[in-house]
Amino acid sequence: MHIDADAFFASVEQGFNPKLRGRPVIVGGQENQRGVVHTASYEARACGVRTGMPLFQAKALCPQAVFLKGNYEHYRAVSSILQEVYLKYTPKVEFTSLDDAYLDLTGTMHLYPSARWVAEQIKKEVWQRVGVSLSVGIGRNKVIARIASGLQKPAGIVEVPTGKERAFLADLPVDLLPGIGRMAREKLFDLGIFKIGQLARLPKDIMEQLFGKNGLKIWHFARGEDDRTVAPKVFPKQISRETSFEEDTTDLTLVLGTLQYLCERIAKRLRDEQLVCYALGIKIKYSDFRFHTTTARLPFATNHGHELFKQARQLFEKLRLRRIRIRHVGVSVSQIESLNYQRRLFDDHTRQQMLDAVVDEIRAKYGFMAILPAETLELRRKYRMEANGYILHNPALTR
């Protein structure tokens, strides 16, 4: 089962403020701000407003809309309620974003009349508790359930009987398949492939030649085949890295280099687990064991070491440092969510992701220390280097 909350941000705002119900709501910023639409309620979508559209354009299309900057804490709170409801029916729930989840009912179906009955109960309870409608797809694997959940929005339930997957997919547009983006779609259109059924009839070798390994995955999806399992996933509340210096120091270059190194370690953990964070904090402990901690919300969700260190450096520079040696520093990130939750458009984000992917490949082959920000090389004066990291004073970090 795949469950997707309809127009999630806007629906949550309408749920928190009943005066907004039935009115067009646009989440992303105030109408006179630069920026884009993150989510539009279905009332606003009826006017032509779409996700990713500039706010000024949305205002022109729907002048009566209510524009909201959005409140992440509201969305996280409602997501926690969704999780609570889903877990009543199966322990195998995989959240891929705040509003999007897979449920595996395989081992629990003897408890319920049918999968559709479960979907109806979940939809009913979520609506009563938070006023958010859900669209549900039911099928024998992830790709079928996901495609089905998007076909009767909002508030629809689409069930695909086992054995009918090929027939269900045959006449659907080819770009409904996961992995088919704009460029892949245009390449398939040039070949006269417009429907999923047409793609499924292509020889497997052709798809591999066109799109590499990803082509094989898409080919199997087009045939209704998907062996991915529902992996229960709980986001950590916080990820932290910290270390004590072997000798208390007043060398701010060393302190900043260490903070940057810790940010790089956290960024790698986030990317390894396909996560992003929304807040970052630093801790500075002095030789008399007194300490300062400070936290700030990031401008946007990230798992890039450079962006984490930028925020860490700003926090460090805002601290009124005492005239005393520093013995310990730490970095922590919180408000952690799945990478899929990010909705940033029209910037260098995709380029940064590609760079990070290459960095991770290099580190996987040659070790973490194969490529680092130049400032962290300052740590070589104090610590021994191995392929997988500096041997810092804190053994937990070395592990």
Secondary structure, DSSP 8 states (H G I E B T S, - for coil): -EEEETTHHHHHHHHH-GGGTTS-EEESS-TTSS-B-SEE-HHHHTTT--TT-BHHHHHHH-TT-EEE---HHHHHHHHHHHHHHHTTT-S-EEEEETTEEEE--GGGGGGSS-HHHHHHHHHHHHHHHH---EEEEE-SSHHHHHHHHTTTTTT-EEE--TT-HHHHHHTSBGGGSTT--HHHHHHHHHTT--BHHHHHTS-HHHHHHHHTHHHHHHHHHHTT--------B---SEEEEEEEEEEEE--HHHHHHHHHHHHHHHHHHHHHTTEEEEEEEEEEEETTS-EEEEEEEEEEEE--HHHHHHHHHHHHHHS---SS-EEEEEEEEEEEEEGGG----SSSHHHHHHHHHHHHHHHHHH-GGGS--GGGGGGGGTS-EETTEE--S-HHHH-
